[in-house]
């Protein structure tokens, strides 16, 4: 599970917005990390809202110009969408059939590549509650929101796997579920 969060632990602000996550200017080192992180070969899982945001940006010429490495990876990877209201049209996308946790459990049992949930706080929360998240990777943005939504709905113990701070103030932390 990959999520950008505020320094006080929220993935969206009190109004459901995420514009705050782009207020801090990236530095070249962080941009290199993003490119490397996007270069994996796993599959992606999105909730409807996040899918619509991603599908509106990553296939565009602007995305290819601004972040060519990330755009290439996002467009090439297989993508699952957890939704009852849309039919995915972005290349290599398909609707996740059936109930979310059962479907993800079946995908994990299939022995395929790893699956990364990007954003999609509701999906991430449901999968976390069901014990289906192996790792949480957070990009902590140095902005305090004072309220919003968190990925966690109850106490969860995690084990630190990795941490990295960047000059721009962002910190990436990776935790394994305990």
C-alpha positions in Angstrom: 0.0 0.0 0.0 1.5 3.3 -1.1 0.0 6.6 0.3 1.0 10.2 0.6 0.1 11.4 4.1 0.4 14.7 6.0 2.8 14.9 8.9 -0.2 14.4 11.2 -1.3 11.2 9.4 -4.1 12.1 6.9 -4.3 11.1 3.3 -7.0 13.6 2.5 -7.9 16.9 4.2 -11.2 17.5 6.0 -12.9 18.3 2.7 -11.6 15.2 0.9 -8.9 17.2 -1.0 -5.3 16.3 -1.8 -4.0 19.5 -3.2 -1.9 20.0 -0.1 0.2 17.0 -1.1 1.6 19.0 -4.0 2.4 22.2 -2.1 6.0 21.1 -1.3 8.4 21.4 -4.1 10.2 18.1 -4.9 14.0 18.0 -5.1 16.0 16.1 -7.7 16.8 13.3 -5.2 13.2 12.8 -4.5 12.3 12.8 -8.2 15.0 10.1 -8.8 13.4 8.1 -6.0 10.0 8.4 -7.5 11.3 7.3 -10.9 13.0 4.2 -9.3 9.9 3.4 -7.3 7.7 3.6 -10.4 10.0 1.2 -12.3 8.7 -2.0 -10.6 6.9 -4.8 -12.4 4.0 -5.3 -10.0 0.3 -4.7 -10.7 -1.7 -1.8 -9.5 -5.0 -1.6 -7.6 -7.1 1.6 -7.4 -10.5 2.6 -6.0 -12.8 4.4 -8.4 -11.9 8.0 -7.4 -8.1 7.4 -7.6 -8.5 5.5 -10.8 -10.4 8.3 -12.5 -7.7 10.8 -11.4 -4.8 8.6 -12.6 -6.5 7.7 -15.9 -7.1 11.3 -16.6 -3.4 12.2 -16.2 -1.0 9.4 -16.9 -1.9 8.6 -20.5 -1.6 12.3 -21.5 1.3 13.9 -23.4 1.7 16.3 -20.4 2.4 13.3 -18.1 4.9 11.9 -20.7 6.6 15.3 -20.8 6.6 16.0 -17.0 7.4 12.5 -15.7 8.3 10.2 -18.6 9.6 7.3 -16.5 6.6 7.3 -14.2 4.1 7.7 -17.1 5.6 4.8 -18.9 5.4 2.5 -15.9 1.8 3.6 -15.0 0.6 3.0 -18.6 2.3 -0.3 -19.0 1.3 -2.0 -15.8 -1.8 -4.1 -15.3 -4.3 -2.1 -13.3 -7.3 -3.4 -11.3 -10.2 -1.1 -10.4 -12.5 -1.6 -7.4 -15.7 -0.1 -8.6 -19.4 -0.8 -9.1 -20.0 2.3 -11.2 -17.4 2.5 -14.0 -15.9 0.5 -16.8 -12.2 1.1 -17.0 -10.9 2.4 -20.3 -7.2 3.1 -19.5 -5.0 0.5 -21.3 -4.2 -2.6 -19.3 -7.1 -1.9 -16.9 -9.8 -4.3 -15.8 -12.6 -4.2 -13.2 -11.9 -6.2 -10.1 -14.7 -8.7 -10.1 -16.7 -9.6 -6.9 -16.3 -8.5 -3.3 -13.0 -6.5 -2.7 -11.3 -8.6 0.0 -12.3 -12.0 -1.6 -11.0 -10.8 -5.0 -7.7 -9.5 -3.6 -7.2 -12.7 -1.6 -7.6 -14.7 -4.8 -5.2 -12.5 -6.7 -2.6 -12.9 -3.9 -3.1 -16.7 -3.9 -2.5 -16.8 -7.6 1.2 -16.3 -7.3 1.5 -13.4 -9.7 3.4 -10.3 -9.3 2.9 -8.1 -6.3 0.0 -5.7 -6.2 0.4 -2.1 -5.1 -2.6 -0.1 -3.9 -1.9 3.5 -4.8 -3.9 6.1 -2.9 -7.4 4.7 -2.7 -7.7 5.2 1.0 -11.0 3.4 1.4 -9.7 0.3 -0.5 -6.4 0.5 1.5 -8.4 0.6 4.8 -10.6 -2.3 3.9 -7.7 -4.4 2.8 -5.7 -3.5 6.0 -8.7 -4.5 8.2 -8.9 -7.8 6.3 -5.1 -8.5 6.9 -4.4 -8.3 3.2 -1.7 -5.6 3.3 1.9 -6.9 3.7 3.6 -3.5 3.6 2.7 0.2 4.0 4.8 2.7 2.2 4.1 6.3 3.2 5.4 9.5 1.7 5.1 11.9 4.6 4.5 15.4 3.3 5.7 18.2 5.7 2.2 19.8 6.0 0.0 19.5 9.1 -3.7 19.4 8.1 -5.3 19.3 11.6 -8.0 16.9 10.4 -9.0 14.6 7.5 -9.1 10.9 6.9 -6.6 8.3 7.9 -5.9 4.9 6.4 -6.3 3.2 9.7 -9.6 2.6 11.5 -8.2 0.8 14.6 -4.9 0.2 16.3 -2.3 -1.5 14.2 1.3 -2.5 15.1 3.8 -2.1 12.3 7.5 -2.9 12.0 9.8 -0.4 10.3 11.6 -1.8 7.2 13.1 1.4 5.7 13.2 5.1 6.0 14.6 7.9 3.9 14.5 11.6 4.3 14.9 14.1 1.4 16.1 17.7 1.4 12.6 18.9 0.3 11.3 17.7 3.7 9.5 14.6 2.5 10.2 11.4 4.3 9.5 7.9 2.9 8.9 5.2 5.4 8.1 1.5 4.7 6.5 -0.7 7.4 5.7 -4.4 7.4 2.5 -5.6 9.1 3.5 -7.1 12.5 
